[in-house]
Amino acid sequence: MWPFDKPKQRQQLPPVLYFKSGAAFLEYQCKYGHTEIVENTAIIALVLDARKELGRWSAVLIGEDGSQAALLRVASDDGGFIVSATTPSADGEKLSPDDVVIWVPMRFVSEIANHFSDRREG
């Protein structure tokens, strides 16, 4: 090797992709991530502050059984849609606004969807 040449180092990606906020990650997912609603297929979502969005007394509600009910913005091609969702159990960390979570649609219920302007909420 000539003394003036530096050995070329392979550029490695960081082990974690860093975003300035959960909202920034959601925006990325809306553009490049999976956004198709398919039963039992996970989609990235962002925990919203229910106090600001709906005037609730708590950002995330904790049920008697310890499960959490949160207002989410789910990634979609149009920038996201809002749903209310509940954790399946009391396990896991307490959710806070701007947390990124995975939302799994279980089944579509047209009777529920008919009450909302955005049918994806059903």
C-alpha positions as CSV (number, residue, x, y, z in Angstrom):
1,M,0.0,0.0,0.0
2,W,1.3,3.4,-0.9
3,P,1.9,5.5,2.2
4,F,-0.6,8.2,1.2
5,D,-3.5,5.9,0.7
6,K,-5.8,5.3,3.6
7,P,-7.4,1.9,3.9
8,K,-11.0,2.1,2.8
9,Q,-13.4,1.4,5.6
10,R,-16.8,-0.2,4.8
11,Q,-19.5,2.2,5.8
12,Q,-21.9,0.4,8.3
13,L,-25.4,1.4,9.1
14,P,-26.1,2.2,12.8
15,P,-27.7,-0.7,14.6
16,V,-30.7,1.6,15.4
17,L,-32.3,4.2,13.1
18,Y,-32.7,7.4,15.0
19,F,-35.7,9.8,14.5
20,K,-36.2,13.1,16.3
21,S,-39.6,12.0,17.6
22,G,-42.2,9.3,17.4
23,A,-44.2,11.6,15.0
24,A,-41.1,11.8,12.7
25,F,-41.0,8.0,12.6
26,L,-44.7,7.8,11.9
27,E,-44.3,10.3,9.0
28,Y,-41.5,8.0,7.6
29,Q,-43.8,4.9,8.0
30,C,-46.6,6.7,6.2
31,K,-44.3,7.3,3.2
32,Y,-42.3,4.1,3.1
33,G,-43.7,1.5,5.6
34,H,-46.5,-1.0,5.5
35,T,-49.9,0.9,5.6
36,E,-52.4,-1.6,4.1
37,I,-55.0,-2.7,6.6
38,V,-55.1,-6.5,6.7
39,E,-56.7,-8.5,9.5
40,N,-54.0,-9.6,12.1
41,T,-51.2,-7.7,10.3
42,A,-49.4,-5.1,12.4
43,I,-49.1,-1.4,11.4
44,I,-47.0,1.2,13.1
45,A,-49.0,3.8,15.2
46,L,-48.3,6.7,17.4
47,V,-49.8,7.3,20.8
48,L,-51.7,10.6,20.9
49,D,-52.5,12.7,23.9
50,A,-56.2,12.1,24.5
51,R,-56.3,15.2,26.8
52,K,-55.5,17.4,23.8
53,E,-57.4,15.5,21.2
54,L,-60.6,14.6,23.1
55,G,-60.5,16.6,26.3
56,R,-60.1,13.4,28.5
57,W,-58.6,13.7,32.0
58,S,-55.7,11.4,31.1
59,A,-53.4,11.0,28.1
60,V,-53.8,7.2,28.3
61,L,-56.5,5.5,30.3
62,I,-55.6,2.6,32.6
63,G,-58.4,0.0,33.1
64,E,-59.2,-1.8,36.3
65,D,-57.3,-4.9,34.9
66,G,-54.2,-2.8,34.1
67,S,-54.8,-2.7,30.4
68,Q,-54.3,0.6,28.7
69,A,-56.7,2.4,26.3
70,A,-55.0,4.9,24.0
71,L,-55.8,7.1,21.1
72,L,-53.6,6.2,18.2
73,R,-52.6,7.7,14.8
74,V,-52.1,4.7,12.6
75,A,-49.7,4.9,9.6
76,S,-51.5,5.3,6.3
77,D,-50.7,6.7,2.8
78,D,-52.7,9.8,3.7
79,G,-50.7,10.7,6.8
80,G,-52.5,8.5,9.3
81,F,-55.9,8.0,10.8
82,I,-57.1,8.0,14.4
83,V,-58.4,5.0,16.3
84,S,-58.9,4.1,19.9
85,A,-57.2,0.9,20.9
86,T,-56.6,-1.2,24.0
87,T,-53.6,-3.2,25.0
88,P,-54.3,-6.9,25.2
89,S,-53.0,-7.1,28.8
90,A,-51.5,-5.2,31.7
91,D,-48.0,-6.3,30.7
92,G,-45.6,-3.8,29.2
93,E,-44.5,-0.3,29.9
94,K,-47.0,2.5,30.6
95,L,-47.8,4.3,27.3
96,S,-47.2,8.0,26.8
97,P,-47.9,10.5,24.0
98,D,-45.4,10.2,21.2
99,D,-44.7,6.5,21.9
100,V,-44.5,4.3,18.8
101,V,-46.6,1.2,19.1
102,I,-47.8,-1.6,16.8
103,W,-51.5,-1.6,16.1
104,V,-53.1,-4.9,15.0
105,P,-56.5,-4.7,13.4
106,M,-58.5,-7.8,14.5
107,R,-61.6,-7.6,12.4
108,F,-63.7,-4.9,10.6
109,V,-67.1,-4.2,12.1
110,S,-69.3,-2.2,9.7
111,E,-71.8,-1.3,12.5
112,I,-69.0,0.6,14.3
113,A,-67.5,2.0,11.1
114,N,-70.9,3.6,10.2
115,H,-70.6,5.9,13.2
116,F,-67.4,7.5,12.0
117,S,-66.6,9.7,9.1
118,D,-63.5,7.6,8.5
119,R,-64.5,4.0,8.0
120,R,-61.1,2.7,8.9
121,E,-62.0,3.3,12.5
122,G,-64.4,0.3,12.3
